[in-house]
Amino acid sequence: MVFLLVFLTGLHLVTLAMLFIATLEKSWWIWADTEITDLWYNCFHDNATKVWLCAATHESDWLQSVQALMVLSIVFSSVSFLVFLGQLFTMSRGALFYFTGLCQAFAGFADFAACLIFTFQRKEILNDFRDLSKGRFGYCFILAWICVPLLLISGILYVHLRKKQ
């Protein structure tokens, strides 16, 4: 039981860190090694000064949806972790962690929706005249997709986890 509790807590913290990285880092779409786009900025690498020059992305309804869903996913996962810690010390013996599991599952569904929207609406989100076949998905987008099953699995495990002594 202790092993499951430690494993689940570690999994929760790892997925929460991955969600933060996926939301805040600058690599959702890569045009070239010198040009990247994320949920918040378009960045170009200036070879002369060796720095990244970033400008805010062009706002669209699809982009705002992805931004909101990713932030919502982080909020749900954070609330889930805080509620888990509270329930761990205050809940009666034999009770289940339903609310924690439900919050974690909602975080997974919000992340899933954000990834789906970005996948299918990237032409409108990127708002670029270039051919999308010249670009590729970045590691933050892949991290966001990896978080989906991890969040859902941890949500299911929380629902089945029973508090023992």
C-alpha positions as CSV (number, residue, x, y, z in Angstrom):
1,M,0.0,0.0,0.0
2,V,2.8,2.4,0.9
3,F,4.5,1.6,-2.5
4,L,1.3,2.4,-4.4
5,L,0.9,5.7,-2.4
6,V,4.5,6.7,-3.1
7,F,4.2,5.7,-6.8
8,L,1.0,7.6,-7.3
9,T,2.4,10.7,-5.6
10,G,5.5,10.6,-7.8
11,L,3.4,10.0,-10.9
12,H,1.2,13.0,-10.0
13,L,4.2,15.3,-9.5
14,V,5.9,14.1,-12.7
15,T,2.8,14.8,-14.8
16,L,2.2,18.1,-13.1
17,A,5.8,19.1,-14.0
18,M,5.3,17.9,-17.6
19,L,2.2,20.0,-17.9
20,F,4.0,23.1,-16.7
21,I,6.8,22.5,-19.2
22,A,4.4,21.7,-22.1
23,T,2.4,24.9,-21.4
24,L,5.2,27.3,-20.8
25,E,8.1,26.2,-23.0
26,K,8.6,27.4,-26.5
27,S,8.3,24.4,-28.7
28,W,4.9,23.4,-29.9
29,W,5.6,23.9,-33.6
30,I,9.1,24.0,-35.2
31,W,9.5,25.6,-38.6
32,A,13.2,25.3,-38.7
33,D,16.0,25.1,-36.2
34,T,15.9,28.8,-36.0
35,E,12.2,29.4,-35.8
36,I,9.8,28.0,-33.2
37,T,6.2,28.7,-32.1
38,D,4.5,27.9,-28.9
39,L,1.2,28.8,-27.2
40,W,2.3,32.3,-26.3
41,Y,5.2,33.4,-28.6
42,N,6.7,33.1,-32.1
43,C,10.5,33.1,-31.7
44,F,13.4,33.5,-34.2
45,H,17.0,32.8,-33.5
46,D,19.2,35.8,-34.5
47,N,22.6,34.3,-35.7
48,A,24.3,37.7,-35.4
49,T,23.5,38.3,-31.8
50,K,23.0,34.6,-30.8
51,V,19.7,35.3,-29.0
52,W,16.1,34.3,-29.5
53,L,13.8,37.2,-30.5
54,C,10.2,36.6,-29.5
55,A,7.0,38.3,-30.4
56,A,3.5,37.5,-29.2
57,T,1.5,35.1,-31.2
58,H,-1.4,36.2,-33.4
59,E,-4.5,35.6,-31.3
60,S,-7.2,33.3,-32.7
61,D,-10.2,31.7,-31.0
62,W,-8.5,28.2,-31.5
63,L,-5.3,29.4,-29.9
64,Q,-7.1,30.9,-27.0
65,S,-9.0,27.6,-26.5
66,V,-5.8,25.6,-26.4
67,Q,-4.2,28.1,-24.0
68,A,-7.3,28.1,-21.7
69,L,-7.5,24.3,-21.7
70,M,-3.8,23.8,-20.9
71,V,-4.0,26.3,-18.0
72,L,-7.2,24.6,-16.9
73,S,-5.4,21.2,-17.0
74,I,-2.6,22.6,-14.7
75,V,-5.2,24.1,-12.3
76,F,-7.1,20.8,-12.1
77,S,-4.0,18.8,-11.5
78,S,-2.7,21.2,-8.9
79,V,-6.1,21.2,-7.1
80,S,-6.1,17.5,-7.3
81,F,-2.7,17.2,-5.6
82,L,-3.6,19.7,-2.8
83,V,-6.9,17.9,-2.2
84,F,-5.1,14.6,-2.1
85,L,-2.7,15.9,0.5
86,G,-5.6,17.2,2.5
87,Q,-7.6,14.0,2.2
88,L,-4.6,11.9,3.2
89,F,-4.4,13.5,6.6
90,T,-8.1,14.3,7.3
91,M,-10.1,11.5,5.6
92,S,-11.4,8.6,7.7
93,R,-10.0,5.2,7.4
94,G,-11.4,3.1,4.5
95,A,-12.6,6.1,2.4
96,L,-11.8,6.5,-1.2
97,F,-10.1,9.5,-3.0
98,Y,-13.0,10.2,-5.4
99,F,-12.6,14.0,-5.6
100,T,-8.9,13.7,-6.2
101,G,-9.4,11.2,-9.0
102,L,-12.2,13.2,-10.6
103,C,-10.0,16.4,-10.6
104,Q,-7.1,14.4,-12.1
105,A,-9.4,12.9,-14.8
106,F,-10.7,16.4,-15.6
107,A,-7.1,17.6,-16.0
108,G,-6.5,14.7,-18.4
109,F,-9.6,15.5,-20.5
110,A,-8.7,19.2,-20.6
111,D,-5.2,18.3,-21.8
112,F,-6.6,15.9,-24.4
113,A,-9.0,18.5,-25.8
114,A,-6.1,21.1,-26.0
115,C,-4.0,18.6,-27.9
116,L,-6.8,17.6,-30.3
117,I,-7.6,21.2,-31.1
118,F,-3.9,22.0,-31.8
119,T,-3.6,18.9,-33.9
120,F,-6.6,19.6,-36.1
121,Q,-6.6,23.4,-36.2
122,R,-2.9,24.1,-36.3
123,K,-3.3,25.9,-39.7
124,E,-5.6,28.5,-38.1
125,I,-3.6,28.6,-34.9
126,L,-0.3,29.2,-36.5
127,N,-1.9,31.7,-38.8
128,D,1.0,31.4,-41.3
129,F,1.1,31.5,-45.1
130,R,3.8,28.8,-45.2
131,D,3.3,25.1,-46.0
132,L,2.8,23.1,-42.8
133,S,4.7,20.2,-44.3
134,K,7.9,22.3,-43.8
135,G,7.4,22.3,-40.0
136,R,7.0,19.7,-37.3
137,F,5.5,19.3,-33.9
138,G,7.8,20.3,-31.0
139,Y,8.7,18.4,-27.9
140,C,6.2,20.4,-25.8
141,F,3.3,19.2,-27.9
142,I,4.6,15.6,-27.5
143,L,4.9,16.1,-23.8
144,A,1.3,17.3,-23.7
145,W,0.2,14.2,-25.5
146,I,2.2,12.0,-23.1
147,C,0.5,13.6,-20.1
148,V,-3.0,12.6,-21.4
149,P,-2.8,8.9,-20.5
150,L,-0.7,9.5,-17.4
151,L,-3.3,11.9,-16.0
152,L,-6.2,9.6,-16.8
153,I,-4.4,6.5,-15.4
154,S,-3.5,8.4,-12.2
155,G,-7.1,9.6,-12.0
156,I,-8.4,6.0,-12.2
157,L,-5.8,4.9,-9.6
158,Y,-6.9,7.6,-7.2
159,V,-10.5,6.5,-7.5
160,H,-9.5,3.0,-6.5
161,L,-7.1,4.0,-3.8
162,R,-8.5,3.3,-0.4
163,K,-7.1,5.0,2.7
164,K,-5.6,2.5,5.1
165,Q,-3.9,3.1,8.4
